Amino acid sequence: MYFAKAFGVFFLVSFGGGTLIYSLLALIAEKLFGAPMVFGSLFRMFAYHEEHSFQYIALIAITYSFFASIWATFRSYSSGWRR
């Protein structure tokens, strides 16, 4: 049960933070350059990251949450108030 709670907390924090940072960078890029392009791409290539940016952020957040919750559940030697 602790693994699921840890996974949920890690996912919400990392996905929320990633989404917030991406949105701020898109806003800054739109104001400065006129186009909300956060990720760079090569000439004449489809920019998957620009089309599906939140899915890529979610993929990274899921991967991070999985490994962080494993560490927090099984490998953390801290307990009580130190955790």
Secondary structure as a PSIPRED ss2 file (coil, helix, strand):
# PSIPRED VFORMAT (PSIPRED V4.0)

   1 M C   1.000  0.000  0.000
   2 Y H   0.000  1.000  0.000
   3 F H   0.000  1.000  0.000
   4 A H   0.000  1.000  0.000
   5 K H   0.000  1.000  0.000
   6 A H   0.000  1.000  0.000
   7 F H   0.000  1.000  0.000
   8 G H   0.000  1.000  0.000
   9 V H   0.000  1.000  0.000
  10 F H   0.000  1.000  0.000
  11 F H   0.000  1.000  0.000
  12 L H   0.000  1.000  0.000
  13 V H   0.000  1.000  0.000
  14 S H   0.000  1.000  0.000
  15 F H   0.000  1.000  0.000
  16 G H   0.000  1.000  0.000
  17 G H   0.000  1.000  0.000
  18 G H   0.000  1.000  0.000
  19 T H   0.000  1.000  0.000
  20 L H   0.000  1.000  0.000
  21 I H   0.000  1.000  0.000
  22 Y H   0.000  1.000  0.000
  23 S H   0.000  1.000  0.000
  24 L H   0.000  1.000  0.000
  25 L H   0.000  1.000  0.000
  26 A H   0.000  1.000  0.000
  27 L H   0.000  1.000  0.000
  28 I H   0.000  1.000  0.000
  29 A H   0.000  1.000  0.000
  30 E H   0.000  1.000  0.000
  31 K H   0.000  1.000  0.000
  32 L H   0.000  1.000  0.000
  33 F H   0.000  1.000  0.000
  34 G C   1.000  0.000  0.000
  35 A C   1.000  0.000  0.000
  36 P C   1.000  0.000  0.000
  37 M C   1.000  0.000  0.000
  38 V C   1.000  0.000  0.000
  39 F C   1.000  0.000  0.000
  40 G C   1.000  0.000  0.000
  41 S C   1.000  0.000  0.000
  42 L C   1.000  0.000  0.000
  43 F C   1.000  0.000  0.000
  44 R C   1.000  0.000  0.000
  45 M C   1.000  0.000  0.000
  46 F C   1.000  0.000  0.000
  47 A C   1.000  0.000  0.000
  48 Y H   0.000  1.000  0.000
  49 H H   0.000  1.000  0.000
  50 E H   0.000  1.000  0.000
  51 E H   0.000  1.000  0.000
  52 H C   1.000  0.000  0.000
  53 S H   0.000  1.000  0.000
  54 F H   0.000  1.000  0.000
  55 Q H   0.000  1.000  0.000
  56 Y H   0.000  1.000  0.000
  57 I H   0.000  1.000  0.000
  58 A H   0.000  1.000  0.000
  59 L H   0.000  1.000  0.000
  60 I H   0.000  1.000  0.000
  61 A H   0.000  1.000  0.000
  62 I H   0.000  1.000  0.000
  63 T H   0.000  1.000  0.000
  64 Y H   0.000  1.000  0.000
  65 S H   0.000  1.000  0.000
  66 F H   0.000  1.000  0.000
  67 F H   0.000  1.000  0.000
  68 A H   0.000  1.000  0.000
  69 S H   0.000  1.000  0.000
  70 I H   0.000  1.000  0.000
  71 W H   0.000  1.000  0.000
  72 A H   0.000  1.000  0.000
  73 T H   0.000  1.000  0.000
  74 F H   0.000  1.000  0.000
  75 R H   0.000  1.000  0.000
  76 S C   1.000  0.000  0.000
  77 Y C   1.000  0.000  0.000
  78 S C   1.000  0.000  0.000
  79 S C   1.000  0.000  0.000
  80 G H   0.000  1.000  0.000
  81 W H   0.000  1.000  0.000
  82 R H   0.000  1.000  0.000
  83 R C   1.000  0.000  0.000
